Structure formats: C-alpha cells, structure tokens
C-alpha cells in the first residue's frame, strides 16, 4: 500500500508513538481509500495497547512533520529580505497566524506583519460598520472578506 502501513519501519514507529492525534486521524479518515489501511494499522495499535505496550502519550508523526515544516518556514521568514515581503504584502492580504507571529523575533519582518494586523482590524471594523442597516447601500470593498482573514489569523482553515 502506498500509505506505508505495510512498511515495518513505519509500523514500528507508529507503535512507539501510539498512532496519530485526533486531528490527523480525521484527516486520515478522508484519504482516498482508508478502510483496509485503517484496519491494518488500528489492529496493530490496539493489539499493542492490549498487550500492555502502549506509549505513555501519543506523539503524532504528522504533527512532528508539521512542526518541522513550521520551524523551516519561521526560519525562512526571519531571513526574508524585506523587499520581496513588502511586494508580496502589497499584492494581497497575506498574513500569518498569531501563533507564528508570536514565534517571530522582534524586527522588521515582525513589524510588517503587525502592521498588516492593524490593517485587518480596520477592515473588520469597516465590515461591521457597513453591515449596519444604515450603510448597506454602500459598496462592499476589500473589507468584505476581513472576517475570513481574521479566522486565518487565529489558525482556522478557511
């Protein structure tokens, strides 16, 4: 199988880790063809648990990979020249989530994103204002999707 559940090394690693976290089990559920892979993997994990060999806590391999990718992205952001960042932000409503913004050290890159956050607050307030029945006749501008951008800032997938 292409998902790796028949690979001895993968299975040993998953057994040591205790499987996936709740979020990644949900993702797994929606893969193209999960029934047989899921049956094989969960049989192995549950058998390991029943034998008394369960790990103390789940250490999700997908989360670990995602965390490594996040660290690489943050390192790239830290060293990003300001001109390409300014160009990218000028062309669209780009933003990073608050958790990643907090992980950036103080400096010019963080300041650029903090300024973008302030603009988002202005857009949210304009969206709220123009949603008032007295102002519904006004054309919706770039603030119309502010609520979606705000959800992304809080880490939601939209």
N, C-alpha and C positions, 0 to 999 in steps of 0.2 A: 504494500500500500504506500502511496506517496506521502501520507501524513506521518510516517515514521513509527507507528505503533508496533511494527514487527521488527524494528531495529533494537537489538539487545541493549546497546548503549543508551538509547533514548528511553527505553523502558526502565532500565536500572536507575537512570537519572530521575525520571518521574516518580519511581517508587521511593527513592531517597527524599524527594521533595514533597511527596504526598499529593501530587496532582496539580490542578490549576486552581486559581482563585475563582470566586463566584462570577466576576465579570468575564473572565476568559472562558469559563465553562459555557456561559451564554453565547459567546462568540463561537465556540466550538460547535454548539448545537446548530448553528446556522451555516455550517460548512456544506459543501455540495453533497456529500454522501456520508453522513456520520454514523448511521446505525451500527455497522459491523465494527468500525474503528472504536466507537464508544463502548460497545460490548466487550471487546478485547481489552481495552485499556482499563475500564472500570472494574472488570472482573479481576484483573491483576491488582489494582489498587485496593479493592475491597478484600481480596484474599490476603494481601499483605497486612491490612489492618486487623483482620480476624486472627491472624497468626501472632498478633502482638508486636508486629514490627513497624508500626506506624511512626512517622516522624512526629516530633512534638508540635510542629505547626507547619502549615502548607507554605512552601516557598515557591511560588508560581514561576515557572521558567519563562512564560510570556511576559510577566511583569518585569522580570530581571532583564530581559532583552529590551523591553521598552525603556527601562531606567537607563540602560547603557546608551540607547539612542538619544534619550533626553540629555544625558551628560555631554554627548558629542555635539548636539545642537547648541547647548548653552556655551560650550567652549567655542564653537564657531561664531555664535553671536558676540561673545566677549571680544573676539579678534576681528570682527567685521569692520571694514573701513566705513566711515560714516557716509561717504557719497553714495555707494550702492544702497545703503539702508535708507537714506533720505529719498533717493529716486524711487525705491520700492514703495515707501510710505506715501509719497506724493501721487503715485498711480492708483492707489486703492486704500481700502480701510483696514490694512494689515494690523494685526495686534498679536500679542502672546497672552497666555492666561496669567492670572495673578500669581499663581504658584511659581511659574517660571520667571516672571518679572521680579519676584522677591529673591529668586536664586541668582539673579544677575548682580554683580558688584556695582557699587555706585560708579558713575561715569557717564560719558556722553551717550553710549548706546542706551543705557537705562533711562537717561533723561529724555531721549527721543520717544521711547515707549510711554513714559509717564506723561509727556505732553499729549500723546495720542489718547491716553486715558482721559485726560481733561477734556479733549475734544469729544470723546464719546459721551461724557456726562452732559456736555452742552447739547449734543444730538438727542440724547434721551429726554432732556427737558423740553427740547423743541418738539419731539414726538408727542410728549404728554400734552404740551400746550395746544398743538394743532389737532389733538384728538378731542379736545373740548368742543362741545356742540356749537359754540360761538365762532369757532375758527375752522370748521370743517370745509368751508368754501375755499380755503387756501390750498394751493397745490402742495402735494407732498414732495419734499426734496430729498436730499441724501440722508436725512434723518429717519426716513421711513423704515429702514432696516436696523435701526440702532438697538432695538430690543434683541435681535439675533446676535449682533456683535457683542452685546453685553453678556449674553449667555455663554458665548465662546470664552470671554474673559474669565468666567467662573468655571471653565473647564467642560462645559456641556458640548456634546457633539450635535451640531445642527446641520 
